[in-house]
Amino acid sequence: MTDDRSDKLEDDIIFACDTGARRDYIYEVLMGWDDFEEEDLELKQQTIADPLESFNRAMFHFNDKLYFWVLKPVASGYRAVVPEPARLGVRNFFTNLAAPVRIANCLLQANVLGAAVEISRVVVNTILGIGGLFDVGRALKLPKQDEDLGQTFGVWGLGPGFYLTLPLFGPSSLRDGVGRVGDAFVNPTGFVNIGILPAIGVRALEQINKTSLAIGDYEALKEMALDPYIAVRSAFYQYRRSQINERFRSTTESPSPSPGSKAFE
């Protein structure tokens, strides 16, 4: 898979996990990756336990209405007055700001090389990229290390537990929900004491900006899903598995865990 295609897919799925968008489309794309290895084909059919489905569906519909009634109108107005280059710069800024989360989790996974790459990225982007507004690191072939505490728990062998749909935050699992809380203590937007209202405003700006870059995808792709809830749950689970599995594939001269291992979940 080329870097551009991989980055496009990653951005699509991350947006889906945050807003509930691209449900059926992402599921179909994930199922259709043409460079999956043989063992991955068996993993596609597996899913995550969902004992709280009634609650999760209620939260799914809550997030859905929140998108149409609040987030989309606000993001549409924001997009109308803020040009795309500026919005891309805002996205880059928040990505750069969250670098401590990725660095910490690289180290927790004993991925020293990944931590070094991420540190190099944040230094280059902060200095040459004017505070992170420009992703100079990518041009220098310093890829973002997309790591978080939920993935770290998975690499350590902890299974996902059960599926959760969190109000405002979207698809998650018991493991990833705990990981999200842990990451908040490392992310500057979470631990810097700027007051409750400014913190809410920063988070709102980040989400509105992200949504403004993808308006229209949710509406078009929602129509393709027979059951959007099931589709996004499957896409979320497969995506998180692939992220954890990729960490094992990147280790040098070490055999991959068997498909039954918790590390693959």
KEVO-433079 format. One record per residue (C-alpha): residue number from 0; residue in one letter; x, y, z. Coordinates in Angstrom, 2 decimals, always signed. Example, Ala and Ser with C-alpha at 12.3 -4.5 7.8 and 13.67 -1.06 7.14 Angstrom:
BEGIN
{0 'A' {+12.30 -4.50 +7.80}};
{1 'S' {+13.67 -1.06 +7.14}};
//
This chain:
BEGIN
{0 'M' {+0.00 +0.00 +0.00}};
{1 'T' {+1.45 +3.40 -0.95}};
{2 'D' {+2.03 +6.04 +1.73}};
{3 'D' {-0.60 +8.36 +0.24}};
{4 'R' {-3.24 +5.65 +0.10}};
{5 'S' {-2.43 +4.48 +3.61}};
{6 'D' {-2.61 +8.02 +4.99}};
{7 'K' {-5.93 +8.65 +3.20}};
{8 'L' {-7.42 +5.46 +4.66}};
{9 'E' {-6.09 +6.29 +8.12}};
{10 'D' {-7.57 +9.79 +8.01}};
{11 'D' {-10.94 +8.40 +6.86}};
{12 'I' {-11.15 +5.85 +9.65}};
{13 'I' {-9.98 +8.24 +12.36}};
{14 'F' {-12.71 +10.68 +11.31}};
{15 'A' {-15.25 +7.84 +11.38}};
{16 'C' {-14.20 +6.85 +14.88}};
{17 'D' {-14.54 +10.44 +16.06}};
{18 'T' {-17.82 +11.35 +14.40}};
{19 'G' {-19.47 +8.12 +13.30}};
{20 'A' {-18.91 +8.87 +9.62}};
{21 'R' {-17.85 +6.65 +6.67}};
{22 'R' {-19.35 +3.56 +8.29}};
{23 'D' {-20.16 +1.17 +5.48}};
{24 'Y' {-17.55 +2.60 +3.13}};
{25 'I' {-14.72 +2.12 +5.61}};
{26 'Y' {-15.87 -1.39 +6.37}};
{27 'E' {-15.84 -2.25 +2.66}};
{28 'V' {-12.46 -0.63 +2.13}};
{29 'L' {-10.99 -2.46 +5.08}};
{30 'M' {-12.40 -5.73 +3.80}};
{31 'G' {-10.97 -4.97 +0.39}};
{32 'W' {-7.38 -4.07 +1.20}};
{33 'D' {-5.46 -5.73 -1.58}};
{34 'D' {-2.24 -6.14 +0.37}};
{35 'F' {-3.54 -8.04 +3.41}};
{36 'E' {-1.40 -11.02 +4.28}};
{37 'E' {-2.96 -14.49 +4.30}};
{38 'E' {-3.46 -14.64 +8.07}};
{39 'D' {-5.34 -11.34 +8.00}};
{40 'L' {-8.07 -12.85 +5.85}};
{41 'E' {-9.10 -15.12 +8.71}};
{42 'L' {-9.21 -12.20 +11.14}};
{43 'K' {-11.68 -10.19 +9.09}};
{44 'Q' {-14.59 -12.37 +10.14}};
{45 'Q' {-13.95 -11.92 +13.87}};
{46 'T' {-15.71 -9.25 +15.83}};
{47 'I' {-15.80 -7.66 +19.26}};
{48 'A' {-18.16 -8.59 +22.08}};
{49 'D' {-21.05 -6.16 +22.44}};
{50 'P' {-23.00 -6.97 +25.62}};
{51 'L' {-24.13 -3.34 +25.92}};
{52 'E' {-25.58 -3.13 +22.43}};
{53 'S' {-28.79 -1.41 +23.52}};
{54 'F' {-26.86 +1.33 +25.30}};
{55 'N' {-24.34 +1.58 +22.48}};
{56 'R' {-27.06 +1.95 +19.85}};
{57 'A' {-28.65 +4.72 +21.90}};
{58 'M' {-25.31 +6.54 +22.08}};
{59 'F' {-24.77 +5.90 +18.38}};
{60 'H' {-28.04 +7.64 +17.55}};
{61 'F' {-27.22 +10.45 +19.97}};
{62 'N' {-23.90 +11.06 +18.19}};
{63 'D' {-25.63 +10.82 +14.83}};
{64 'K' {-28.13 +13.53 +15.74}};
{65 'L' {-25.38 +15.63 +17.28}};
{66 'Y' {-23.54 +15.51 +13.95}};
{67 'F' {-26.53 +16.60 +11.86}};
{68 'W' {-28.05 +19.10 +14.25}};
{69 'V' {-24.93 +20.73 +15.69}};
{70 'L' {-21.55 +19.67 +14.35}};
{71 'K' {-22.30 +19.76 +10.63}};
{72 'P' {-24.02 +23.20 +10.60}};
{73 'V' {-21.23 +24.74 +12.66}};
{74 'A' {-18.50 +23.07 +10.60}};
{75 'S' {-20.19 +24.18 +7.38}};
{76 'G' {-20.17 +27.80 +8.51}};
{77 'Y' {-16.57 +27.47 +9.64}};
{78 'R' {-15.57 +26.01 +6.26}};
{79 'A' {-17.32 +28.88 +4.47}};
{80 'V' {-15.14 +31.50 +6.14}};
{81 'V' {-11.84 +29.65 +6.71}};
{82 'P' {-9.93 +28.59 +3.57}};
{83 'E' {-8.77 +24.99 +3.27}};
{84 'P' {-5.01 +25.70 +3.61}};
{85 'A' {-5.69 +27.37 +6.96}};
{86 'R' {-7.82 +24.43 +8.11}};
{87 'L' {-5.10 +21.98 +7.10}};
{88 'G' {-2.68 +24.07 +9.13}};
{89 'V' {-4.95 +23.84 +12.17}};
{90 'R' {-5.12 +20.07 +11.76}};
{91 'N' {-1.33 +19.87 +11.55}};
{92 'F' {-1.01 +22.06 +14.65}};
{93 'F' {-3.16 +19.76 +16.78}};
{94 'T' {-1.38 +16.68 +15.42}};
{95 'N' {+1.97 +18.19 +16.38}};
{96 'L' {+0.65 +19.20 +19.79}};
{97 'A' {-0.31 +15.58 +20.56}};
{98 'A' {+3.21 +14.30 +19.87}};
{99 'P' {+3.92 +13.55 +23.59}};
{100 'V' {+1.17 +10.90 +23.47}};
{101 'R' {+2.78 +9.15 +20.51}};
{102 'I' {+6.30 +9.43 +21.93}};
{103 'A' {+5.27 +8.03 +25.33}};
{104 'N' {+3.46 +5.08 +23.78}};
{105 'C' {+6.33 +4.29 +21.43}};
{106 'L' {+8.57 +4.03 +24.49}};
{107 'L' {+6.01 +1.93 +26.38}};
{108 'Q' {+6.01 -0.46 +23.41}};
{109 'A' {+9.84 -0.56 +23.40}};
{110 'N' {+9.73 +1.09 +19.99}};
{111 'V' {+12.80 +3.26 +20.46}};
{112 'L' {+13.19 +3.95 +16.74}};
{113 'G' {+9.59 +5.10 +16.51}};
{114 'A' {+10.06 +7.42 +19.49}};
{115 'A' {+13.19 +8.89 +17.87}};
{116 'V' {+11.31 +9.49 +14.62}};
{117 'E' {+8.42 +11.16 +16.46}};
{118 'I' {+10.77 +13.37 +18.47}};
{119 'S' {+12.51 +14.37 +15.23}};
{120 'R' {+9.11 +15.15 +13.68}};
{121 'V' {+7.97 +17.40 +16.50}};
{122 'V' {+11.29 +19.29 +16.54}};
{123 'V' {+11.29 +19.81 +12.77}};
{124 'N' {+7.60 +20.69 +12.56}};
{125 'T' {+7.73 +23.06 +15.53}};
{126 'I' {+10.78 +24.94 +14.26}};
{127 'L' {+10.56 +24.76 +10.47}};
{128 'G' {+6.82 +24.18 +10.35}};
{129 'I' {+6.00 +27.35 +12.34}};
{130 'G' {+4.67 +25.74 +15.47}};
{131 'G' {+3.41 +22.67 +13.63}};
{132 'L' {+1.22 +24.46 +11.09}};
{133 'F' {+3.16 +22.75 +8.29}};
{134 'D' {+4.04 +19.04 +8.26}};
{135 'V' {+7.67 +19.40 +7.24}};
{136 'G' {+8.47 +16.05 +8.83}};
{137 'R' {+6.42 +14.20 +6.25}};
{138 'A' {+8.34 +15.87 +3.45}};
{139 'L' {+11.54 +14.68 +5.16}};
{140 'K' {+10.16 +11.13 +5.30}};
{141 'L' {+9.59 +11.19 +9.05}};
{142 'P' {+6.20 +9.45 +9.27}};
{143 'K' {+3.84 +10.06 +12.15}};
{144 'Q' {+3.92 +7.22 +14.69}};
{145 'D' {+0.22 +6.67 +15.21}};
{146 'E' {+0.39 +5.17 +18.72}};
{147 'D' {-1.87 +5.51 +21.74}};
{148 'L' {-2.33 +3.82 +25.10}};
{149 'G' {-5.11 +1.56 +23.84}};
{150 'Q' {-2.69 +0.16 +21.26}};
{151 'T' {+0.00 -0.17 +23.91}};
{152 'F' {-2.33 -2.27 +26.05}};
{153 'G' {-3.00 -4.42 +22.99}};
{154 'V' {+0.70 -4.87 +22.30}};
{155 'W' {+1.13 -5.93 +25.91}};
{156 'G' {-1.44 -8.67 +25.28}};
{157 'L' {-4.58 -7.11 +26.73}};
{158 'G' {-7.74 -7.86 +24.76}};
{159 'P' {-10.29 -5.18 +23.84}};
{160 'G' {-12.80 -6.26 +26.46}};
{161 'F' {-16.14 -5.22 +24.99}};
{162 'Y' {-17.40 -2.60 +22.56}};
{163 'L' {-18.46 +0.86 +23.70}};
{164 'T' {-19.99 +3.82 +21.91}};
{165 'L' {-19.07 +6.88 +23.89}};
{166 'P' {-21.21 +10.02 +23.75}};
{167 'L' {-19.36 +12.75 +21.84}};
{168 'F' {-16.31 +10.50 +21.26}};
{169 'G' {-17.85 +7.66 +19.24}};
{170 'P' {-16.68 +4.03 +18.81}};
{171 'S' {-14.35 +2.60 +21.42}};
{172 'S' {-13.77 -0.44 +23.62}};
{173 'L' {-13.18 -0.98 +27.32}};
{174 'R' {-9.43 -1.12 +26.68}};
{175 'D' {-9.39 +1.93 +24.42}};
{176 'G' {-11.67 +3.90 +26.73}};
{177 'V' {-9.22 +3.42 +29.60}};
{178 'G' {-6.39 +4.23 +27.22}};
{179 'R' {-8.08 +7.46 +26.16}};
{180 'V' {-8.17 +8.61 +29.79}};
{181 'G' {-4.50 +7.77 +30.23}};
{182 'D' {-3.50 +9.60 +27.06}};
{183 'A' {-5.32 +12.72 +28.28}};
{184 'F' {-2.76 +13.07 +31.05}};
{185 'V' {+0.05 +13.24 +28.48}};
{186 'N' {-1.66 +15.34 +25.83}};
{187 'P' {-0.95 +19.06 +26.43}};
{188 'T' {-4.55 +19.91 +25.58}};
{189 'G' {-5.59 +17.75 +28.53}};
{190 'F' {-3.14 +18.53 +31.29}};
{191 'V' {-2.28 +22.19 +30.68}};
{192 'N' {-4.36 +24.23 +33.13}};
{193 'I' {-6.02 +26.80 +30.92}};
{194 'G' {-9.43 +26.60 +32.57}};
{195 'I' {-12.48 +24.51 +31.77}};
{196 'L' {-14.11 +26.81 +29.23}};
{197 'P' {-10.91 +27.46 +27.21}};
{198 'A' {-10.18 +23.71 +27.23}};
{199 'I' {-13.66 +22.98 +25.90}};
{200 'G' {-13.17 +25.66 +23.26}};
{201 'V' {-9.86 +24.14 +22.13}};
{202 'R' {-11.39 +20.69 +21.84}};
{203 'A' {-14.41 +22.09 +19.99}};
{204 'L' {-12.17 +23.92 +17.52}};
{205 'E' {-10.20 +20.75 +16.85}};
{206 'Q' {-13.35 +18.71 +16.19}};
{207 'I' {-15.06 +21.40 +14.08}};
{208 'N' {-11.93 +21.83 +12.00}};
{209 'K' {-11.59 +18.07 +11.47}};
{210 'T' {-15.25 +17.78 +10.47}};
{211 'S' {-14.97 +20.72 +8.06}};
{212 'L' {-12.40 +18.76 +6.06}};
{213 'A' {-14.77 +15.82 +5.55}};
{214 'I' {-18.30 +17.21 +5.19}};
{215 'G' {-20.36 +15.19 +2.75}};
{216 'D' {-18.65 +11.85 +3.24}};
{217 'Y' {-20.84 +10.84 +6.16}};
{218 'E' {-24.09 +11.61 +4.38}};
{219 'A' {-23.16 +9.81 +1.17}};
{220 'L' {-21.71 +6.76 +2.84}};
{221 'K' {-24.38 +6.35 +5.49}};
{222 'E' {-26.81 +5.55 +2.69}};
{223 'M' {-24.70 +2.53 +1.72}};
{224 'A' {-25.00 +0.78 +5.09}};
{225 'L' {-27.81 -1.68 +5.78}};
{226 'D' {-27.05 -1.26 +9.49}};
{227 'P' {-24.67 +1.66 +10.08}};
{228 'Y' {-24.15 +0.67 +13.71}};
{229 'I' {-22.88 -2.82 +12.82}};
{230 'A' {-20.76 -1.46 +9.98}};
{231 'V' {-18.93 +1.12 +12.07}};
{232 'R' {-18.44 -1.37 +14.91}};
{233 'S' {-16.80 -3.82 +12.52}};
{234 'A' {-14.68 -1.13 +10.89}};
{235 'F' {-13.51 +0.15 +14.26}};
{236 'Y' {-12.54 -3.32 +15.47}};
{237 'Q' {-10.68 -4.29 +12.30}};
{238 'Y' {-8.84 -0.98 +12.19}};
{239 'R' {-7.66 -1.26 +15.78}};
{240 'R' {-6.54 -4.85 +15.21}};
{241 'S' {-4.57 -3.81 +12.15}};
{242 'Q' {-2.81 -1.05 +14.11}};
{243 'I' {-1.70 -3.48 +16.81}};
{244 'N' {-0.72 -6.17 +14.31}};
{245 'E' {+1.40 -3.66 +12.42}};
{246 'R' {+3.52 -3.13 +15.51}};
{247 'F' {+4.39 -6.84 +15.52}};
{248 'R' {+5.16 -6.88 +11.81}};
{249 'S' {+7.61 -4.01 +12.28}};
{250 'T' {+9.75 -5.89 +14.81}};
{251 'T' {+12.91 -7.20 +13.19}};
{252 'E' {+13.51 -10.93 +12.90}};
{253 'S' {+10.88 -11.83 +15.46}};
{254 'P' {+8.01 -14.20 +14.67}};
{255 'S' {+4.50 -12.79 +14.67}};
{256 'P' {+2.15 -13.98 +17.40}};
{257 'S' {-0.36 -16.59 +16.42}};
{258 'P' {-3.76 -15.33 +15.22}};
{259 'G' {-5.31 -16.57 +18.47}};
{260 'S' {-3.08 -14.39 +20.60}};
{261 'K' {-4.67 -11.53 +22.52}};
{262 'A' {-2.06 -9.29 +20.99}};
{263 'F' {-4.00 -9.46 +17.75}};
{264 'E' {-7.19 -8.10 +19.29}};
//
